Amino acid sequence: MMKRPASCLEPEAQISRGPSPAPGSGRAAFVSYSGLVWTVAFPAGKTADDSVADQTRKALKELDSRLAKAGTDKSHVLEATVFVKDMAMKDEMDSVWREWVPENCGISRACVAADLAPGDLVEMKITAVQPEAQISRGPSPAPGSGRAAFVSCSGLVWTVAFPAGKTADDSVADQTRKALKELDSRLAKAGTDKSHVLEATVFVKDMAMKDEMDSVWREWVPENCGISRACVAADLAPGDLVEMKITAVQPEAQISRGPSPAPGSGRAAFVSCSGLVWTVAFPAGKTADDSVADQTRKALKELDSRLAKAGTDKSHVLEATVFVKDMAMKDEMDSVWREWVPENCGISRACVAADLAPGDLVEMKITSAMLR
């Protein structure tokens, strides 16, 4: 299919928010804006006897329901992150995923292991598009997998990069270079390049690997092209030390990049393009005595600041992933989150546990709309 230009996103569009899955939670079952739809699916109706396949079917059934309520369907899913409780569960989840994805509708998908809500074995975070949009899907990296090497729509490009050609002797730097080489290749096939990357999540096998990954990342990012980037530790596919999930844009789009939070880091405090803003918030000014609530407030204060500098505010946040250091911290984080989210502005939000930067108990990855 022909790719649509970046200008087909409508920055003046209204935000539509689905009902809250839990009243007063500060979350929405789905959020749609400018033709895009964000949602998170859990295994609704799970039981203690469920297998991974059972929970995957329940999560996908819930996803079908949320997509339908948002006015779209699974043939219009663009990208996904699937979190499984244990990486040993991936093959069983995949067997159900493959059956669910329609033919010729491969999705740009990452799958990592993270601690989830009690009893959950799988959680899915999804971006889809309304049916009138045209979608271009790259070839499948593994025929019949229900995945695509890249997906582009509305001028945006989604892809996931793995360390192609990895060996058992590879260092973290080696695998980072291989993943970035694969990313360059996928971006080129999608018609764009690394100077047009907007946001990224880098998953490393162990947080002790972050500095070595970062040394290669900094060399790779072009000057004045800082990326809104999160980096967390999660269990990955066997042998992988790094995996990267990326959103880029076609070259004709205008991009605004905020200042770097650390000069020379290859990161930006925020990136905006086509009416959307991406940013990552950390608990700025954290101390060793901070509670989870303290760090959540600091992260949300930093988020408010970054959104303001990007020309928007919290009432325009569309979707979020909140990473907590330990799933036992979720309730305390949630108590602050609920106070922060404005009334009638529920956000499509996932929350999983992952290892974070030293001393951090919470990290938030956000997509927002620009102020109208």
C-alpha positions, 0 to 999 in steps of 0.5 A: 500500500502507499504510505500516507504523508506525515501531514495526514495527522490532524493536530487540531483533532479532538481527543476521544477517551473510552470509559475507565476500566476502574472508576477514579483510576486515571486510566481509560480503556482506550484513547484515540486522537488524530486517527490513532488509537492506544489501548492496553489489554489484560486477561479479563476473566482470568482464573488461577488455572489458566495457562499462558495460552488461556490468558493470551486468548482472554487478553486478545478477546479484551483487545478485540472488544476495546478496539471495536469500542474505539471504532477499529479492529485487529486488522488495523493494529500497527504496533504492540509490546507484549509483556509476559511474566516469564520469557519461557512463556513466549512460545505459548503466547506466540502460538495464540498470537499467530492465530489471532493476527489476520493474514497480511496484517503483520504487526511491529511487535516487541516481547519482553518479560516483566513482572505484572499485576498479581495473577497476570501472565500476559499484558499487551500495549497496542497502537492501532489506527482507524479503518480509513487510514492506509497502512504499509507493512514490511515483510515478516522477520519470520513467516507466519509470526504475525509480525512485520519488520516495520509498519508505517501509517500517517507518516509515522514508522514503527519498528523493533530491532534485535541484534541480528547475527549475534554470537555467544561471544558478543559483548553488550557493545557488539550486540548494540551495534548489531541492533542499531545496524538492523535498525538502520536497515529497517528504517531505510526499507521504510523510507526514513533514517536515524535522523528521523527517529522520534522516540525509543525504548531500549530494553537491556538484559541487565541494568549493569549493561546500560553504560556500555549500551549507551556508549554505542548509542551516543556514537550512533545518534546524529548531532542535534537529533536527540531522541526521547528514550527510556531504558529499562532492564527486562528478560529478553529472547535467549542470547539477546542482551539488548532490544530496541523499540522505535518510532520514527517519521518520514523525512518530509515531517517537521520535528522539534526536539527539546534540549538534552537532559545530559549533553552528548547523550543522544537523548532529548527531554521531549520530541514533538512532531505532527501534533504529538509529543513524546517524553520520558520522566524520571524522579528528578531530585530523588533522594535515598529516603524517598518513598515510592509516592515521593518519587512518583510526585517528583517524576510527575512534576518533571513530566509537567515541566517537560510537557509545558516546554513542549507546549502542552499539558497533562490534560492532553496525555494520551498514553503511558507506560509506567515502570516501577522497580517492584510490582509491590510498589504499584498501589502506592504509585497509583495513589499519586497517579490518580491525584495527578490525572485531571478529571475526564482525562483518563490515560491508556496506561500500562504498568509493569515492573522492571529494573531501573537506573540506580536509585529510581523506583519509577519511570514514565514514558508518555505520548501526548497531544499538542494543545489545541 
